[in-house]
Amino acid sequence: MNSVGIRNGRLEQLRREKGLSRRALAAQLQLRGVDVGQGVVARLESGERKCSQAESIALADIFGADWQK
């Protein structure tokens, strides 16, 4: 499985700009078929865990970004 790093703090910044809690972001990911909870979102934000390709694609959809850049 490919994994993608997110620049330190960027995911949290995007989430906050969109007015989402970690729980709400996890729910949005789940609606897109990515089974994660708010704890995973916290680990992604801290850099403790890298995003899978599926997570990256779903996050790009949520935040209106190109996941390949």
Secondary structure, DSSP 8 states (H G I E B T S, - for coil): --EE---TTHHHHHHHHTT--HHHHHHHHHHTT----HHHHHHHHHTSS-EEHHHHHHHHHHHT--TT-
